[in-house]
Structure formats: structure tokens, C-alpha cells
Amino acid sequence: MRFRFVEEHRSHFPVNRLCHVVGVSSRGLRAFRSRPASRRQRSDLVTLAHIKEQSRLSLGSYGRPRMTEELKEIGLNIGHRRVGRLMRQNGISVVRTRKHKVTTDSDHKFNIAPNLLDRDFMADQPNQKWAGDISYVWTREGWLYLAVILDLHSRRVIGWAVSNRMKRDLAIRALKMAIAFRAPPKSCIHHTDRGSQYCSHDYQKLLRQQGFKVSMSGKGNCYDNAVVETFFKTIKAELIWRRSWETRRQAEMAIFEYINGFYNPRRRHSALGWKSPVAFERKVA
């Protein structure tokens, strides 16, 4: 253990000083280095290789719990403490930062729907409850706005659209994509905040034509739409905040790849028993 301590801290302190502090000799350290790796050490190296690969595939977004579930999925029977130790020792961590911009304009004269959802985000089957919202991405060309529709049964993104302006057509395009993809029944609840994009006549007309039950959050209460808020926090932490975006088109392509290549088919959710949205829907079907 003392030799291992010296090896782990040699990049920060002189080796001779470390040997003196822990009470070992330089000759003993050289002998320790020349010994063949133990079975535990070889196993750690194999596990670490898998951790690095899964970290790459998850865009560096997996912490200890999701990483442990991913390793179990590929056949490694390993505990979360060991995963945490290997990630910590090798500098594998999740980096999160944040910016903020207000996107909800509730100062309008459109009609407001009641909160039918009432923070009940569980759904037994797909197309029982949908939720939508709008967020933003900063690029060197200016803001890019992102509208999404999620199926609350699986947290799957079923509709999305981007625009350089936060107008009602942005929200309508996301909704039309979701409708074309899912063809929901007339009993489906559609929940959003009170933003003017969602309260507009055109948006509400489309909802009525499709037979949705319209639900809206309380004024200024983000917890009433917590699942979509969590999605935006996730995509920003795992993709948006990790780099600078030169153009809106560059950010749009990255969002497309994240949603369709990672979030929907691969990303594990604790609320879904550590399954991805696609795998969860497949299990229910």
C-alpha cells in the first residue's frame, strides 16, 4: 500500500521525499515496480479500458451509477465503489457549467389552460402524456432556440426543432414532428408552460385538431414541467456547455446526433430502471 501511495502521488511530490515520509526505501520502490501485476491489478486495467470506452461513447457524461450499469450490461460484474475508485484515480469525471437565459414569455393575453398533469409525470403506456418546452444555445452567430416534445412514459424525445428566433412556428414544428412520428390518440395530455408560443391561436388550433387534452404549468413554476427541464439540463451539461459553437448549423447537427445517436437509443435513466428510452419502450411493448 505504501509503494502504491508513492506511485499515485509521484507527479505532485519528489519520489525521495515520498519514500521518506511513508518509510520505504528507493530500492524497495524499484523492486515494487519490477514485480508482475497482480490479478487485481490486471482486472483493474481491463475494467479501466472499458470505462474509458464507455465514457467516450457517452460523450463523457456518465458518472459512477450510470457507468456501473453500462459495465454490467456488457458483462462485467463490478460494484459501484470499484468503478468510482477507478474513475477517480484516472481523472474520469463529469464537468458541468451553466449559463441562463429566460425563454418563457407569459406576459400575454392568450387563454391559459388548467394544470391537468399536476406534477404526475408517470405514464403506463406511450402517448398518454406529452410535455414540451423551449431552451437555447449560444453560438458565435447568436442564439439558437431548441423546442422539444417528450413522451413522459419513456422520456423519449419524439419531436424537436431549432430556429434563430423564438417564435410560435418553432414550437409548432416540434409538435408536428411528434404527431407525425406517433399519431397520438385523442386522450393524450399535452403539457407545457404558459409561454406565448404555446398559448398562441395557431398552436392551440393544432392541439384541438388532434384532440389533445391541453395542460399548462402554474405561473413561473418550473417544477410543473420538471421532466423537460431535466432534459434541457442534461443536454446542456453533456453537450452544449462542453464547447464553443461557431455557427448555428454546427450546434444543430450536434443536437441531432445527441438526440438520435445517444439520448434516445443509449442514455440510461434512473427513473427507467437504468434503461434508455428506446429500450424501455421496447420492454413495455
C-alpha positions as CSV (number, residue, x, y, z in Angstrom):
1,M,0.0,0.0,0.0
2,R,2.8,2.4,0.8
3,F,4.6,1.7,-2.6
4,R,1.2,2.3,-4.3
5,F,0.8,5.6,-2.5
6,V,4.2,6.7,-3.7
7,E,3.3,5.8,-7.3
8,E,0.0,7.6,-7.1
9,H,1.5,10.9,-5.8
10,R,4.8,10.9,-7.6
11,S,3.6,13.6,-10.1
12,H,2.9,16.0,-7.3
13,F,5.9,15.4,-4.9
14,P,9.6,14.2,-5.3
15,V,9.8,10.5,-5.1
16,N,12.7,10.5,-2.5
17,R,10.6,12.7,-0.2
18,L,7.5,10.5,-0.6
19,C,9.7,7.4,0.3
20,H,11.0,9.1,3.4
21,V,7.5,10.2,4.5
22,V,5.9,6.7,4.2
23,G,9.0,4.9,5.4
24,V,10.2,2.9,2.4
25,S,13.5,2.8,0.5
26,S,14.2,3.7,-3.1
27,R,15.5,0.2,-3.7
28,G,12.2,-1.3,-2.4
29,L,10.3,1.0,-4.7
30,R,12.3,-0.2,-7.7
31,A,11.6,-3.8,-6.7
32,F,7.9,-3.0,-6.4
33,R,7.9,-1.6,-9.9
34,S,9.6,-4.7,-11.4
35,R,7.1,-7.1,-9.9
36,P,4.5,-8.6,-12.3
37,A,1.0,-7.1,-11.9
38,S,-1.3,-8.9,-9.6
39,R,-4.6,-10.4,-10.7
40,R,-6.4,-7.5,-9.1
41,Q,-4.3,-5.0,-11.0
42,R,-4.8,-6.8,-14.3
43,S,-8.5,-6.8,-13.7
44,D,-8.4,-3.1,-12.9
45,L,-6.6,-2.4,-16.2
46,V,-9.2,-4.3,-18.2
47,T,-12.1,-2.6,-16.4
48,L,-10.4,0.8,-16.8
49,A,-10.2,0.2,-20.6
50,H,-14.0,-0.5,-20.7
51,I,-14.7,2.6,-18.5
52,K,-12.7,4.8,-20.9
53,E,-14.6,3.4,-23.9
54,Q,-18.0,3.8,-22.3
55,S,-17.0,7.3,-21.2
56,R,-16.2,8.1,-24.8
57,L,-19.5,6.6,-26.1
58,S,-21.5,8.5,-23.5
59,L,-19.8,11.8,-24.5
60,G,-18.1,11.9,-21.1
61,S,-21.5,12.3,-19.4
62,Y,-21.6,9.1,-17.2
63,G,-20.8,9.3,-13.5
64,R,-20.4,6.3,-11.3
65,P,-24.0,5.0,-11.2
66,R,-24.7,5.0,-15.0
67,M,-21.2,3.8,-15.7
68,T,-21.7,0.8,-13.3
69,E,-24.9,-0.1,-15.1
70,E,-23.3,0.2,-18.5
71,L,-20.4,-2.1,-17.4
72,K,-22.9,-4.7,-16.1
73,E,-24.8,-4.5,-19.4
74,I,-21.6,-5.6,-21.3
75,G,-21.0,-8.5,-18.8
76,L,-18.7,-7.0,-16.2
77,N,-19.9,-7.9,-12.7
78,I,-18.5,-4.9,-10.9
79,G,-19.6,-2.8,-7.9
80,H,-20.1,1.0,-8.0
81,R,-17.3,1.6,-5.4
82,R,-14.7,0.0,-7.6
83,V,-16.0,1.9,-10.6
84,G,-15.8,5.1,-8.6
85,R,-12.3,4.4,-7.5
86,L,-11.0,3.7,-11.0
87,M,-12.7,6.8,-12.4
88,R,-11.4,9.0,-9.6
89,Q,-7.8,7.6,-9.8
90,N,-7.8,8.2,-13.6
91,G,-9.4,11.6,-13.7
92,I,-12.6,10.5,-15.4
93,S,-15.3,12.8,-14.2
94,V,-18.3,14.8,-15.4
95,V,-17.8,18.5,-16.0
96,R,-20.8,20.8,-15.6
97,T,-21.2,24.6,-16.0
98,R,-24.2,26.7,-16.8
99,K,-25.5,29.9,-18.4
100,H,-29.0,31.2,-18.2
101,K,-31.5,33.0,-20.5
102,V,-35.2,33.5,-19.9
103,T,-37.3,31.8,-22.7
104,T,-40.8,31.9,-21.3
105,D,-42.9,34.9,-22.2
106,S,-46.1,34.6,-20.0
107,D,-47.0,38.3,-20.3
108,H,-49.7,37.9,-23.0
109,K,-53.5,37.9,-23.4
110,F,-53.9,34.4,-24.7
111,N,-56.1,31.9,-22.8
112,I,-54.4,29.7,-20.1
113,A,-55.2,26.0,-19.7
114,P,-55.5,24.3,-16.3
115,N,-52.7,22.1,-15.0
116,L,-54.1,18.7,-15.8
117,L,-50.8,17.0,-15.3
118,D,-50.4,18.3,-11.7
119,R,-46.8,17.0,-11.5
120,D,-47.8,13.4,-12.1
121,F,-45.1,12.6,-14.6
122,M,-45.7,8.8,-14.7
123,A,-47.5,7.1,-17.7
124,D,-48.2,3.4,-18.1
125,Q,-48.0,3.5,-21.9
126,P,-46.6,5.7,-24.6
127,N,-48.7,8.6,-25.9
128,Q,-50.6,9.1,-22.7
129,K,-48.7,12.2,-21.6
130,W,-46.5,14.5,-23.6
131,A,-44.6,17.6,-22.4
132,G,-42.8,20.4,-24.3
133,D,-40.7,23.4,-23.7
134,I,-38.1,25.7,-25.4
135,S,-34.5,26.4,-24.5
136,Y,-31.5,28.0,-26.1
137,V,-27.9,27.5,-27.3
138,W,-25.3,30.3,-27.6
139,T,-23.2,30.4,-30.8
140,R,-20.9,33.0,-32.3
141,E,-23.7,33.8,-34.7
142,G,-26.2,34.4,-31.9
143,W,-28.8,32.4,-30.0
144,L,-30.2,29.1,-31.4
145,Y,-33.5,28.1,-29.9
146,L,-34.5,24.5,-29.3
147,A,-38.0,23.2,-28.9
148,V,-38.7,19.6,-27.8
149,I,-41.7,17.3,-27.2
150,L,-41.1,14.4,-24.8
151,D,-43.2,11.3,-24.2
152,L,-43.4,11.1,-20.4
153,H,-43.7,7.4,-20.4
154,S,-40.1,6.8,-21.6
155,R,-38.6,10.4,-21.5
156,R,-38.0,9.9,-25.2
157,V,-37.7,13.0,-27.4
158,I,-40.4,12.5,-30.1
159,G,-40.3,15.9,-31.7
160,W,-37.8,18.8,-31.9
161,A,-37.0,21.8,-33.9
162,V,-34.4,24.7,-33.9
163,S,-34.6,28.3,-35.0
164,N,-32.7,31.5,-34.7
165,R,-35.9,33.2,-33.5
166,M,-38.2,32.1,-30.6
167,K,-41.5,32.4,-32.5
168,R,-44.5,30.2,-32.4
169,D,-43.6,28.3,-35.6
170,L,-40.6,26.8,-33.7
171,A,-42.9,25.1,-31.2
172,I,-45.4,24.1,-34.0
173,R,-42.7,22.4,-36.0
174,A,-41.6,20.3,-33.0
175,L,-45.2,19.4,-32.3
176,K,-45.9,18.4,-35.9
177,M,-42.8,16.2,-35.9
178,A,-44.1,14.4,-32.8
179,I,-47.6,14.0,-34.3
180,A,-46.2,12.5,-37.5
181,F,-43.9,10.2,-35.5
182,R,-46.5,8.9,-33.0
183,A,-50.1,9.6,-34.3
184,P,-51.3,10.0,-30.7
185,P,-54.8,9.1,-29.6
186,K,-57.3,11.9,-28.7
187,S,-56.9,11.3,-25.0
188,C,-53.2,12.3,-24.9
189,I,-52.4,15.1,-22.4
190,H,-50.2,17.8,-23.9
191,H,-48.4,19.8,-21.2
192,T,-46.2,23.0,-21.5
193,D,-45.6,26.2,-19.7
194,R,-47.6,29.3,-20.3
195,G,-45.3,30.8,-22.9
196,S,-46.9,32.8,-25.7
197,Q,-45.6,30.2,-28.3
198,Y,-47.8,27.5,-26.7
199,C,-50.8,29.7,-25.9
200,S,-50.9,31.2,-29.4
201,H,-54.0,30.7,-31.6
202,D,-52.2,28.6,-34.2
203,Y,-50.6,26.3,-31.7
204,Q,-53.9,25.8,-29.8
205,K,-55.7,25.2,-33.1
206,L,-53.4,22.4,-33.9
207,L,-53.9,20.8,-30.5
208,R,-57.7,21.0,-30.9
209,Q,-57.5,19.4,-34.3
210,Q,-55.5,16.5,-32.9
211,G,-57.8,16.0,-29.9
212,F,-55.2,16.7,-27.2
213,K,-56.1,17.4,-23.6
214,V,-54.3,20.7,-23.0
215,S,-52.4,21.2,-19.7
216,M,-50.2,24.1,-18.6
217,S,-47.9,24.8,-15.7
218,G,-48.6,27.3,-12.9
219,K,-47.2,30.8,-13.5
220,G,-43.4,30.8,-13.1
221,N,-43.3,27.3,-11.7
222,C,-40.6,25.2,-13.4
223,Y,-41.4,22.2,-11.2
224,D,-44.7,21.7,-13.0
225,N,-42.7,20.7,-16.1
226,A,-39.7,19.1,-14.4
227,V,-39.1,16.2,-16.8
228,V,-38.5,18.6,-19.8
229,E,-36.4,20.9,-17.5
230,T,-34.3,17.9,-16.6
231,F,-33.8,17.0,-20.3
232,F,-32.5,20.5,-21.0
233,K,-30.2,20.4,-18.0
234,T,-28.9,17.1,-19.3
235,I,-28.3,18.1,-22.9
236,K,-26.6,21.3,-21.8
237,A,-24.3,19.5,-19.3
238,E,-23.5,16.7,-21.6
239,L,-23.2,18.5,-24.9
240,I,-23.9,22.3,-25.1
241,W,-21.7,23.7,-22.4
242,R,-18.7,21.5,-23.3
243,R,-17.6,23.5,-26.3
244,S,-17.9,26.8,-28.1
245,W,-20.2,26.8,-31.1
246,E,-19.1,28.7,-34.2
247,T,-22.3,28.5,-36.1
248,R,-26.0,27.7,-35.5
249,R,-25.7,24.9,-38.1
250,Q,-22.8,23.3,-36.2
251,A,-24.9,23.3,-33.0
252,E,-27.9,22.0,-34.8
253,M,-26.0,19.0,-36.2
254,A,-24.6,18.2,-32.8
255,I,-28.0,18.3,-31.2
256,F,-29.4,16.0,-33.9
257,E,-26.6,13.5,-33.3
258,Y,-27.0,13.7,-29.5
259,I,-30.8,13.1,-29.6
260,N,-30.9,10.4,-32.2
261,G,-27.5,8.8,-31.7
262,F,-27.2,8.9,-27.9
263,Y,-30.0,10.2,-25.7
264,N,-32.9,8.2,-27.2
265,P,-31.2,4.9,-28.0
266,R,-28.4,4.8,-25.4
267,R,-28.6,7.1,-22.4
268,R,-29.6,5.4,-19.2
269,H,-32.2,6.9,-16.9
270,S,-32.5,6.0,-13.2
271,A,-36.3,6.6,-13.5
272,L,-36.5,3.9,-16.2
273,G,-34.6,1.3,-14.2
274,W,-31.3,2.4,-15.9
275,K,-32.7,1.7,-19.4
276,S,-32.6,4.0,-22.3
277,P,-35.9,5.5,-23.6
278,V,-35.9,3.2,-26.7
279,A,-35.0,0.1,-24.6
280,F,-37.7,1.0,-22.1
281,E,-40.4,1.3,-24.7
282,R,-39.3,-1.9,-26.3
283,K,-39.6,-3.7,-23.0
284,V,-43.1,-2.4,-22.4
285,A,-44.1,-3.4,-26.0
